[in-house]
Amino acid sequence: MDLVTTWFSGLSPLLQSLLAGCFTWFVTALGASVVFLTRTVNRRLLDVMMGFAAGVMIAASFWSLLLPAIDMAEAQGLPAWIPASIGFLVGGVFLRLADALLPHLHPGARMVEAEGINTSWRRATLLVLAITLHNIPEGLAVGVTFGAAALQLDVATGTTLAAAVALSIGIGLQNFPEGIAVSLPLRGEGASRLRSFWYGQLSGFVEPISAVVGAAAVLAVRPVLPYALAFAAGAMIYVVVEELIPESQRHGNTDLATLGAMSGFTVMMILDVALG
């Protein structure tokens, strides 16, 4: 971890964010590559992994985003709850609007359950858009934390370069099942291995882009940082509650999915507290 942060410290924050976003994209592609090894995956295992992803995102939302936002607001002389509350709610509303407007289909759902505006787009496109939609806040979270570290606000906010790297690792870990969740259903419906992999990895392409956007935003407008941190947290929690938890428990593996969520929360907490 020390070697990674030392190497990262010599780079510009925008390049740091880009590389971290590319890492999380790579792990998504790694998950999608499972399609070259098998046509199906054990449903219980996939539900545990989806629960794990939910746990990681919940922990990251608090330890890496909301808590630093509260600390920074206090350092700026603001009521601690104002930026955190406003940013958190705006993040959720943003995802709700995107959810209502962007055509998409959650993994495991039938075509008649597609959300967003009506469209004639194919199932593969709708699946990619569903994962892409909730990868946006993940990328923003990564970029915002690198931007915060670059502003040397670690004393006030608890956001250090090591914390940003830890968050990137956590986001990357939970991206693995997301790649699987796109590629294997497509393979099961008859798509070629290469085509299934392509769509699976494509869902993570937005993360490097949104990471750079997040870092650039906080670097350009420093006072927006606590709001930006909370915004990313709100968007991530919306994804967890609206998609990941229901999907992980849709097939009757409630207890296993819940244990997976607790495991993911613990892993992300350890990454952030011990390493960050």
C-alpha beads as a LAMMPS data file, in Angstrom:
LAMMPS data file: protein, C-alpha beads

276 atoms
275 bonds

1 atom types
1 bond types

-500.0 500.0 xlo xhi
-500.0 500.0 ylo yhi
-500.0 500.0 zlo zhi

Masses

1 110.0

Atoms # bond

1 1 1 0.000 0.000 0.000
2 1 1 2.825 2.405 0.873
3 1 1 4.526 1.712 -2.457
4 1 1 1.298 2.441 -4.330
5 1 1 0.640 5.717 -2.524
6 1 1 4.272 6.798 -2.944
7 1 1 4.062 6.194 -6.671
8 1 1 0.695 7.943 -6.918
9 1 1 1.954 10.971 -4.988
10 1 1 4.180 11.979 -7.886
11 1 1 1.255 12.235 -10.300
12 1 1 -1.251 15.002 -10.906
13 1 1 -4.631 14.483 -9.197
14 1 1 -6.395 14.214 -12.553
15 1 1 -4.002 11.487 -13.672
16 1 1 -4.390 9.779 -10.294
17 1 1 -8.160 9.773 -10.766
18 1 1 -7.872 8.504 -14.333
19 1 1 -5.612 5.614 -13.331
20 1 1 -7.810 4.703 -10.368
21 1 1 -10.882 4.783 -12.623
22 1 1 -9.081 2.590 -15.146
23 1 1 -8.321 0.123 -12.344
24 1 1 -11.986 -0.139 -11.365
25 1 1 -12.877 -0.522 -15.057
26 1 1 -10.264 -3.283 -15.377
27 1 1 -11.817 -5.242 -12.500
28 1 1 -15.216 -4.939 -14.193
29 1 1 -13.623 -6.380 -17.341
30 1 1 -12.028 -9.122 -15.229
31 1 1 -15.464 -10.089 -13.966
32 1 1 -16.852 -10.034 -17.497
33 1 1 -14.008 -12.320 -18.646
34 1 1 -15.499 -15.151 -16.576
35 1 1 -17.702 -15.705 -19.621
36 1 1 -14.690 -17.281 -21.372
37 1 1 -14.559 -19.954 -18.675
38 1 1 -18.206 -20.810 -18.111
39 1 1 -21.669 -20.162 -19.463
40 1 1 -23.315 -19.956 -16.050
41 1 1 -22.378 -19.163 -12.461
42 1 1 -23.813 -20.567 -9.261
43 1 1 -26.780 -18.379 -8.317
44 1 1 -25.965 -18.490 -4.618
45 1 1 -22.414 -17.368 -5.274
46 1 1 -23.571 -14.512 -7.474
47 1 1 -26.075 -13.360 -4.843
48 1 1 -23.333 -13.390 -2.195
49 1 1 -21.130 -11.310 -4.483
50 1 1 -23.929 -8.838 -5.175
51 1 1 -24.514 -8.564 -1.427
52 1 1 -20.781 -8.038 -0.963
53 1 1 -20.871 -5.215 -3.507
54 1 1 -23.748 -3.596 -1.610
55 1 1 -21.825 -3.803 1.660
56 1 1 -18.732 -2.225 0.122
57 1 1 -20.750 0.683 -1.263
58 1 1 -22.562 1.302 2.042
59 1 1 -19.290 1.367 3.969
60 1 1 -17.596 3.564 1.371
61 1 1 -20.509 5.982 1.468
62 1 1 -19.992 6.592 5.167
63 1 1 -16.300 6.101 5.928
64 1 1 -14.897 7.562 2.694
65 1 1 -17.518 10.174 1.801
66 1 1 -20.072 11.287 4.406
67 1 1 -17.749 11.348 7.418
68 1 1 -15.096 13.434 5.589
69 1 1 -17.871 15.740 4.320
70 1 1 -19.055 16.331 7.887
71 1 1 -15.508 16.961 9.142
72 1 1 -14.790 19.391 6.334
73 1 1 -17.993 21.343 6.932
74 1 1 -16.978 21.785 10.557
75 1 1 -13.516 22.955 9.472
76 1 1 -15.161 25.546 7.204
77 1 1 -17.270 26.844 10.079
78 1 1 -20.519 25.467 8.643
79 1 1 -23.137 23.452 10.544
80 1 1 -21.778 19.959 10.016
81 1 1 -25.067 18.468 8.882
82 1 1 -25.922 20.968 6.141
83 1 1 -23.501 20.001 3.313
84 1 1 -23.812 16.302 4.140
85 1 1 -27.618 16.390 4.116
86 1 1 -27.980 18.554 1.014
87 1 1 -25.350 16.707 -1.000
88 1 1 -26.654 13.295 0.056
89 1 1 -30.250 14.042 -0.938
90 1 1 -29.277 15.742 -4.209
91 1 1 -27.192 12.682 -5.096
92 1 1 -30.176 10.428 -4.558
93 1 1 -32.500 12.704 -6.541
94 1 1 -29.985 12.844 -9.396
95 1 1 -29.907 9.048 -9.634
96 1 1 -33.695 8.886 -9.391
97 1 1 -34.073 11.254 -12.340
98 1 1 -31.487 9.361 -14.350
99 1 1 -33.257 6.127 -13.425
100 1 1 -36.570 7.508 -14.669
101 1 1 -35.222 8.891 -17.941
102 1 1 -32.463 6.538 -19.092
103 1 1 -33.724 3.270 -20.624
104 1 1 -32.179 0.342 -18.762
105 1 1 -32.797 -3.199 -17.584
106 1 1 -31.514 -4.616 -14.307
107 1 1 -29.678 -7.970 -14.465
108 1 1 -32.081 -10.864 -14.031
109 1 1 -35.128 -8.815 -15.018
110 1 1 -37.433 -9.520 -17.959
111 1 1 -37.710 -7.146 -20.893
112 1 1 -41.182 -6.078 -19.738
113 1 1 -39.498 -4.808 -16.541
114 1 1 -37.258 -2.370 -18.406
115 1 1 -37.210 1.092 -16.801
116 1 1 -36.854 4.600 -18.189
117 1 1 -38.437 5.984 -21.313
118 1 1 -39.802 3.502 -23.846
119 1 1 -37.295 2.375 -26.439
120 1 1 -36.686 -0.364 -28.981
121 1 1 -33.111 -0.913 -27.817
122 1 1 -31.972 -4.495 -27.402
123 1 1 -31.584 -6.301 -24.084
124 1 1 -27.786 -6.169 -24.214
125 1 1 -27.792 -2.388 -24.526
126 1 1 -30.291 -1.995 -21.695
127 1 1 -28.238 -4.258 -19.386
128 1 1 -25.073 -2.267 -20.051
129 1 1 -26.900 0.996 -19.390
130 1 1 -28.221 -0.305 -16.055
131 1 1 -24.727 -1.104 -14.757
132 1 1 -23.291 2.040 -16.345
133 1 1 -25.874 4.144 -14.527
134 1 1 -24.719 3.048 -11.115
135 1 1 -21.045 3.087 -12.065
136 1 1 -21.230 6.865 -12.476
137 1 1 -21.412 7.641 -8.724
138 1 1 -18.655 5.114 -8.076
139 1 1 -16.358 6.922 -10.493
140 1 1 -17.332 10.292 -9.025
141 1 1 -16.552 9.024 -5.527
142 1 1 -13.079 7.945 -6.598
143 1 1 -12.357 11.257 -8.350
144 1 1 -13.678 13.404 -5.498
145 1 1 -11.504 11.649 -2.925
146 1 1 -8.371 12.084 -5.052
147 1 1 -9.298 15.736 -5.531
148 1 1 -9.713 16.159 -1.776
149 1 1 -6.338 14.559 -1.124
150 1 1 -4.696 16.845 -3.690
151 1 1 -6.055 19.911 -1.881
152 1 1 -4.211 18.685 1.216
153 1 1 -7.348 18.706 3.297
154 1 1 -6.467 15.487 5.101
155 1 1 -6.238 17.095 8.527
156 1 1 -9.685 18.618 8.231
157 1 1 -11.479 15.842 6.389
158 1 1 -9.608 12.598 6.937
159 1 1 -9.180 12.348 3.163
160 1 1 -5.620 11.296 2.367
161 1 1 -4.063 9.824 -0.742
162 1 1 -3.996 6.463 1.013
163 1 1 -7.729 6.783 1.732
164 1 1 -8.406 7.539 -1.940
165 1 1 -6.393 4.487 -2.998
166 1 1 -8.220 2.340 -0.429
167 1 1 -11.566 3.529 -1.793
168 1 1 -10.465 2.682 -5.335
169 1 1 -9.526 -0.839 -4.234
170 1 1 -12.894 -1.287 -2.532
171 1 1 -14.831 -0.021 -5.551
172 1 1 -12.756 -2.296 -7.765
173 1 1 -13.539 -5.357 -5.642
174 1 1 -17.274 -4.802 -5.871
175 1 1 -17.082 -4.234 -9.641
176 1 1 -16.116 -7.867 -10.242
177 1 1 -19.642 -9.294 -9.819
178 1 1 -21.050 -6.426 -11.871
179 1 1 -19.063 -7.545 -14.901
180 1 1 -20.356 -11.074 -14.369
181 1 1 -23.921 -9.816 -14.001
182 1 1 -23.856 -8.431 -17.539
183 1 1 -21.739 -10.930 -19.480
184 1 1 -23.124 -14.261 -18.266
185 1 1 -26.834 -13.496 -18.836
186 1 1 -25.990 -12.424 -22.384
187 1 1 -24.014 -15.613 -22.929
188 1 1 -26.924 -17.633 -21.565
189 1 1 -29.199 -16.008 -24.149
190 1 1 -26.969 -17.122 -27.008
191 1 1 -24.545 -14.238 -27.510
192 1 1 -20.960 -15.178 -28.359
193 1 1 -18.326 -15.193 -25.613
194 1 1 -16.536 -12.222 -27.161
195 1 1 -19.712 -10.206 -27.552
196 1 1 -20.811 -11.003 -23.991
197 1 1 -17.405 -9.955 -22.658
198 1 1 -17.452 -6.760 -24.703
199 1 1 -20.766 -5.635 -23.275
200 1 1 -19.732 -6.646 -19.762
201 1 1 -16.546 -4.584 -19.727
202 1 1 -18.245 -1.704 -21.523
203 1 1 -20.449 -1.105 -18.478
204 1 1 -17.386 0.017 -16.519
205 1 1 -16.035 2.392 -19.159
206 1 1 -17.791 5.365 -17.560
207 1 1 -15.802 5.091 -14.319
208 1 1 -12.497 6.611 -15.536
209 1 1 -14.465 9.438 -17.153
210 1 1 -16.590 10.233 -14.102
211 1 1 -13.530 9.940 -11.848
212 1 1 -11.730 12.663 -13.791
213 1 1 -14.878 14.810 -13.810
214 1 1 -15.224 14.454 -10.032
215 1 1 -11.604 15.378 -9.372
216 1 1 -11.723 18.329 -11.765
217 1 1 -14.890 19.672 -10.128
218 1 1 -13.486 19.790 -6.607
219 1 1 -10.142 21.144 -7.776
220 1 1 -11.886 23.955 -9.657
221 1 1 -14.351 24.855 -6.902
222 1 1 -12.856 23.995 -3.529
223 1 1 -15.890 25.007 -1.386
224 1 1 -18.029 22.434 -3.212
225 1 1 -15.976 19.538 -1.803
226 1 1 -18.161 18.546 1.185
227 1 1 -21.252 18.710 -1.029
228 1 1 -19.517 16.647 -3.723
229 1 1 -18.478 13.978 -1.224
230 1 1 -22.029 13.733 0.123
231 1 1 -23.489 13.784 -3.420
232 1 1 -21.449 10.712 -4.358
233 1 1 -22.537 9.006 -1.131
234 1 1 -26.217 9.708 -1.791
235 1 1 -25.994 8.413 -5.352
236 1 1 -24.240 5.240 -4.201
237 1 1 -26.771 4.537 -1.445
238 1 1 -29.597 5.004 -3.970
239 1 1 -28.014 2.323 -6.162
240 1 1 -27.587 -0.042 -3.205
241 1 1 -31.180 0.261 -1.997
242 1 1 -32.838 0.430 -5.414
243 1 1 -30.843 -2.258 -7.200
244 1 1 -28.106 -4.244 -5.460
245 1 1 -29.943 -5.385 -2.330
246 1 1 -33.189 -6.328 -4.138
247 1 1 -31.223 -8.149 -6.855
248 1 1 -29.110 -10.073 -4.334
249 1 1 -32.239 -11.289 -2.501
250 1 1 -34.504 -11.837 -5.498
251 1 1 -33.744 -15.568 -5.754
252 1 1 -34.384 -16.633 -2.161
253 1 1 -30.776 -16.544 -0.924
254 1 1 -31.591 -13.863 1.624
255 1 1 -29.324 -15.009 4.450
256 1 1 -26.325 -15.599 2.204
257 1 1 -26.750 -12.243 0.475
258 1 1 -27.026 -10.498 3.849
259 1 1 -23.843 -12.160 5.094
260 1 1 -22.194 -11.098 1.855
261 1 1 -23.267 -7.501 2.493
262 1 1 -21.867 -7.597 6.026
263 1 1 -18.604 -9.029 4.722
264 1 1 -18.341 -6.318 2.080
265 1 1 -19.018 -3.608 4.664
266 1 1 -16.319 -5.031 6.937
267 1 1 -13.733 -5.267 4.148
268 1 1 -14.335 -1.672 3.029
269 1 1 -14.274 -0.428 6.619
270 1 1 -10.932 -2.127 7.201
271 1 1 -9.524 -0.709 3.969
272 1 1 -10.603 2.813 4.860
273 1 1 -9.843 2.852 8.595
274 1 1 -6.699 0.737 8.683
275 1 1 -5.109 1.750 5.392
276 1 1 -6.634 5.193 4.802

Bonds

1 1 1 2
2 1 2 3
3 1 3 4
4 1 4 5
5 1 5 6
6 1 6 7
7 1 7 8
8 1 8 9
9 1 9 10
10 1 10 11
11 1 11 12
12 1 12 13
13 1 13 14
14 1 14 15
15 1 15 16
16 1 16 17
17 1 17 18
18 1 18 19
19 1 19 20
20 1 20 21
21 1 21 22
22 1 22 23
23 1 23 24
24 1 24 25
25 1 25 26
26 1 26 27
27 1 27 28
28 1 28 29
29 1 29 30
30 1 30 31
31 1 31 32
32 1 32 33
33 1 33 34
34 1 34 35
35 1 35 36
36 1 36 37
37 1 37 38
38 1 38 39
39 1 39 40
40 1 40 41
41 1 41 42
42 1 42 43
43 1 43 44
44 1 44 45
45 1 45 46
46 1 46 47
47 1 47 48
48 1 48 49
49 1 49 50
50 1 50 51
51 1 51 52
52 1 52 53
53 1 53 54
54 1 54 55
55 1 55 56
56 1 56 57
57 1 57 58
58 1 58 59
59 1 59 60
60 1 60 61
61 1 61 62
62 1 62 63
63 1 63 64
64 1 64 65
65 1 65 66
66 1 66 67
67 1 67 68
68 1 68 69
69 1 69 70
70 1 70 71
71 1 71 72
72 1 72 73
73 1 73 74
74 1 74 75
75 1 75 76
76 1 76 77
77 1 77 78
78 1 78 79
79 1 79 80
80 1 80 81
81 1 81 82
82 1 82 83
83 1 83 84
84 1 84 85
85 1 85 86
86 1 86 87
87 1 87 88
88 1 88 89
89 1 89 90
90 1 90 91
91 1 91 92
92 1 92 93
93 1 93 94
94 1 94 95
95 1 95 96
96 1 96 97
97 1 97 98
98 1 98 99
99 1 99 100
100 1 100 101
101 1 101 102
102 1 102 103
103 1 103 104
104 1 104 105
105 1 105 106
106 1 106 107
107 1 107 108
108 1 108 109
109 1 109 110
110 1 110 111
111 1 111 112
112 1 112 113
113 1 113 114
114 1 114 115
115 1 115 116
116 1 116 117
117 1 117 118
118 1 118 119
119 1 119 120
120 1 120 121
121 1 121 122
122 1 122 123
123 1 123 124
124 1 124 125
125 1 125 126
126 1 126 127
127 1 127 128
128 1 128 129
129 1 129 130
130 1 130 131
131 1 131 132
132 1 132 133
133 1 133 134
134 1 134 135
135 1 135 136
136 1 136 137
137 1 137 138
138 1 138 139
139 1 139 140
140 1 140 141
141 1 141 142
142 1 142 143
143 1 143 144
144 1 144 145
145 1 145 146
146 1 146 147
147 1 147 148
148 1 148 149
149 1 149 150
150 1 150 151
151 1 151 152
152 1 152 153
153 1 153 154
154 1 154 155
155 1 155 156
156 1 156 157
157 1 157 158
158 1 158 159
159 1 159 160
160 1 160 161
161 1 161 162
162 1 162 163
163 1 163 164
164 1 164 165
165 1 165 166
166 1 166 167
167 1 167 168
168 1 168 169
169 1 169 170
170 1 170 171
171 1 171 172
172 1 172 173
173 1 173 174
174 1 174 175
175 1 175 176
176 1 176 177
177 1 177 178
178 1 178 179
179 1 179 180
180 1 180 181
181 1 181 182
182 1 182 183
183 1 183 184
184 1 184 185
185 1 185 186
186 1 186 187
187 1 187 188
188 1 188 189
189 1 189 190
190 1 190 191
191 1 191 192
192 1 192 193
193 1 193 194
194 1 194 195
195 1 195 196
196 1 196 197
197 1 197 198
198 1 198 199
199 1 199 200
200 1 200 201
201 1 201 202
202 1 202 203
203 1 203 204
204 1 204 205
205 1 205 206
206 1 206 207
207 1 207 208
208 1 208 209
209 1 209 210
210 1 210 211
211 1 211 212
212 1 212 213
213 1 213 214
214 1 214 215
215 1 215 216
216 1 216 217
217 1 217 218
218 1 218 219
219 1 219 220
220 1 220 221
221 1 221 222
222 1 222 223
223 1 223 224
224 1 224 225
225 1 225 226
226 1 226 227
227 1 227 228
228 1 228 229
229 1 229 230
230 1 230 231
231 1 231 232
232 1 232 233
233 1 233 234
234 1 234 235
235 1 235 236
236 1 236 237
237 1 237 238
238 1 238 239
239 1 239 240
240 1 240 241
241 1 241 242
242 1 242 243
243 1 243 244
244 1 244 245
245 1 245 246
246 1 246 247
247 1 247 248
248 1 248 249
249 1 249 250
250 1 250 251
251 1 251 252
252 1 252 253
253 1 253 254
254 1 254 255
255 1 255 256
256 1 256 257
257 1 257 258
258 1 258 259
259 1 259 260
260 1 260 261
261 1 261 262
262 1 262 263
263 1 263 264
264 1 264 265
265 1 265 266
266 1 266 267
267 1 267 268
268 1 268 269
269 1 269 270
270 1 270 271
271 1 271 272
272 1 272 273
273 1 273 274
274 1 274 275
275 1 275 276
